[in-house]
Each structure stands twice: as structure tokens, then as C-alpha cells.
Amino acid sequence: MPTPETLAVFQVIRTQIERTVPFHRVIGLALDAVDARGATTRLPEQPILANHHGTLHAGALFSACESASGAALAGALLPVILRTRFVVRDARISYLKPSRGELIAQAALADEPAAVIAALERDGRATAVVDVSARIAAGTADERIVAKASFEWHLKLIDG
């Protein structure tokens, strides 16, 4: 169970992401949760995010997944987050079904965070894979998985 201090740090990470990624505000994306186990983003249904079929545009769905993966990585890297820069190296997404309604994207590291941090501290660089599952929000008439994604991140320690 996280300590109150750790929970406060996760809230700082969440606030920092929301402050430094203005694109979230443009598309209405919310970061609902972030901790050492993963992160969750929520994207409300909005007409501006629809494609020509009236479903969620693939780019908006991808953005929700990518943002969840970055937040999950930030939460997992908590012990070294202030000394680490990370960027997406590779991304893969499978669109499984059309998405109508509020979208929830849940992300988690594929490997144990401690192993990723150990490699980063040992080598000064590392990669981390974050897997994401996107679904229609609970409580809707059609709750289901609409996409699965995987993001490979390049991590580098920076001088403190």
C-alpha cells in the first residue's frame, strides 16, 4: 500500500503532466489515475473527435492510449523520474471495434519497474514497454475493449 507521501508525489506527477501537455486540454483528455502500477486516461465522447462514420477518430483513440502509457511510465519511474527523460521509440495499436461513448485507456509496464530502473541506473539508458487496453466506459450500454496498444519508450538518465 502506498504511503501518504507517495500518494502525494503521484498527485504531483498527475498535475505536472496535465500542466505540461496542453494537447490533453485540446482534446478533452483527463488523466484519472497514475501510480507505480499504471495509469488511466479518460476521453469523453465529443462530436469534434468523431470520424466520418460517427465513431471516435483513430487519432484520438491513439492519443488516449499514448498518454496513458506515458503516465504509467512516469508513475513506474518515480524513484528516478526527476533524472529521466523518455520518448516513444515505437508504437503499435490494434483497433478492434468502433468506439462510441466515453473511452477509458488503462496502461501498465510490461516488465517490473524495478528491472527497468536497474537497467537505467546501470547503463544510463533503457527501454520500457507499456501495454494499453482501451475500452468503452463502464456503465455504458456497450462496454467493450475497442483497442489494444503497445508503446516502446527510450529512457535516458540526465545530469542532475
C-alpha positions as CSV (number, residue, x, y, z in Angstrom):
1,M,0.0,0.0,0.0
2,P,1.5,3.4,-1.0
3,T,2.3,5.8,1.8
4,P,0.6,9.2,2.1
5,E,3.9,10.7,0.9
6,T,4.0,8.5,-2.2
7,L,0.4,9.3,-3.0
8,A,1.2,13.0,-2.8
9,V,4.1,12.5,-5.2
10,F,1.8,10.7,-7.7
11,Q,-0.6,13.6,-7.4
12,V,2.3,16.0,-8.3
13,I,3.1,13.8,-11.3
14,R,-0.5,13.9,-12.4
15,T,-0.7,17.7,-12.0
16,Q,2.7,18.1,-13.8
17,I,1.5,16.0,-16.8
18,E,-1.7,17.9,-17.0
19,R,0.2,21.2,-16.9
20,T,2.9,20.4,-19.4
21,V,0.9,18.5,-22.0
22,P,-1.6,21.1,-23.3
23,F,-2.8,18.7,-26.0
24,H,-4.8,16.9,-23.3
25,R,-6.9,20.1,-22.9
26,V,-7.3,20.4,-26.7
27,I,-9.0,17.0,-27.0
28,G,-10.6,16.9,-23.5
29,L,-8.4,14.1,-22.3
30,A,-8.2,13.6,-18.5
31,L,-5.6,11.7,-16.5
32,D,-7.8,9.9,-14.0
33,A,-5.1,7.9,-12.1
34,V,-1.4,7.3,-12.0
35,D,0.6,5.2,-9.6
36,A,3.5,2.7,-9.6
37,R,1.3,0.0,-11.2
38,G,0.0,2.0,-14.2
39,A,-2.2,4.9,-15.3
40,T,-5.7,5.5,-16.7
41,T,-6.9,8.2,-19.1
42,R,-10.5,9.1,-19.9
43,L,-11.7,10.7,-23.2
44,P,-15.3,11.9,-23.2
45,E,-17.3,11.4,-26.4
46,Q,-17.3,14.7,-28.3
47,P,-18.5,15.5,-31.9
48,I,-15.2,17.1,-32.7
49,L,-13.4,13.8,-32.1
50,A,-15.6,11.8,-34.5
51,N,-14.6,10.3,-37.8
52,H,-16.7,10.1,-41.0
53,H,-18.6,7.1,-39.5
54,G,-19.6,9.0,-36.3
55,T,-17.3,6.9,-34.1
56,L,-14.1,8.0,-32.3
57,H,-11.4,9.0,-34.7
58,A,-8.4,6.6,-34.7
59,G,-6.0,9.5,-33.9
60,A,-8.0,10.5,-30.8
61,L,-8.1,6.9,-29.6
62,F,-4.3,6.6,-30.2
63,S,-3.7,9.8,-28.3
64,A,-5.6,8.5,-25.2
65,C,-3.6,5.3,-25.3
66,E,-0.2,7.0,-25.8
67,S,-1.0,9.5,-23.0
68,A,-1.9,6.6,-20.6
69,S,1.3,4.8,-21.5
70,G,3.5,7.9,-20.8
71,A,1.7,8.5,-17.4
72,A,2.1,4.8,-16.5
73,L,5.8,5.1,-17.2
74,A,6.2,8.2,-15.2
75,G,4.5,6.5,-12.2
76,A,6.7,3.4,-12.5
77,L,9.8,5.6,-12.7
78,L,9.0,7.5,-9.5
79,P,12.4,6.8,-7.8
80,V,14.3,8.3,-10.8
81,I,11.7,10.5,-12.5
82,L,13.4,13.8,-11.9
83,R,16.6,12.4,-13.5
84,T,15.0,10.7,-16.5
85,R,13.9,11.8,-20.0
86,F,11.8,9.5,-22.1
87,V,10.3,9.5,-25.6
88,V,8.3,7.0,-27.6
89,R,10.5,4.9,-29.9
90,D,7.9,2.6,-31.3
91,A,4.1,2.3,-31.1
92,R,1.7,-0.3,-32.3
93,I,-2.1,-0.3,-32.0
94,S,-4.8,-2.7,-33.0
95,Y,-8.2,-1.1,-33.5
96,L,-10.6,-3.9,-32.5
97,K,-14.1,-2.4,-32.7
98,P,-15.7,1.0,-33.4
99,S,-15.7,3.2,-30.3
100,R,-18.8,5.2,-29.3
101,G,-19.1,6.7,-25.9
102,E,-16.6,7.7,-23.3
103,L,-13.2,6.0,-23.7
104,I,-11.0,4.6,-20.9
105,A,-7.4,3.7,-21.6
106,Q,-5.6,1.7,-18.9
107,A,-1.8,1.3,-19.2
108,A,0.8,-0.8,-17.3
109,L,4.5,-1.6,-17.8
110,A,5.1,-5.0,-19.4
111,D,8.2,-5.5,-17.2
112,E,8.7,-5.0,-13.5
113,P,9.5,-1.3,-12.8
114,A,12.5,-2.3,-10.6
115,A,14.1,-4.1,-13.5
116,V,13.7,-1.1,-15.8
117,I,15.1,1.3,-13.2
118,A,18.0,-1.1,-12.5
119,A,18.9,-1.2,-16.2
120,L,18.5,2.6,-16.5
121,E,20.8,3.2,-13.5
122,R,23.3,0.6,-14.6
123,D,23.6,1.7,-18.3
124,G,22.3,5.3,-18.3
125,R,19.8,4.3,-20.9
126,A,17.0,1.7,-21.1
127,T,13.8,0.8,-23.0
128,A,10.5,0.1,-21.4
129,V,7.4,-1.3,-23.0
130,V,4.0,-0.2,-21.8
131,D,0.8,-2.1,-22.8
132,V,-2.5,-0.3,-23.0
133,S,-6.1,-1.6,-23.3
134,A,-8.8,0.9,-24.3
135,R,-12.5,0.3,-23.7
136,I,-15.8,2.0,-23.6
137,A,-16.5,3.4,-20.1
138,A,-18.3,1.2,-17.6
139,G,-22.0,1.9,-17.3
140,T,-22.5,2.5,-21.0
141,A,-24.8,0.2,-23.0
142,D,-21.8,-1.3,-24.9
143,E,-18.8,-1.7,-22.6
144,R,-16.1,-3.5,-24.5
145,I,-12.4,-3.4,-25.5
146,V,-12.0,-1.3,-28.6
147,A,-8.2,-1.2,-29.0
148,K,-5.0,-2.7,-27.6
149,A,-1.7,-0.8,-27.9
150,S,1.9,-1.2,-27.0
151,F,4.5,1.6,-26.7
152,E,8.2,1.2,-26.5
153,W,9.9,4.1,-24.7
154,H,13.5,5.1,-24.9
155,L,14.7,6.3,-21.4
156,K,17.9,8.2,-20.7
157,L,19.3,9.5,-17.4
158,I,20.1,13.2,-17.4
159,D,22.7,15.0,-15.3
160,G,21.1,16.2,-12.1
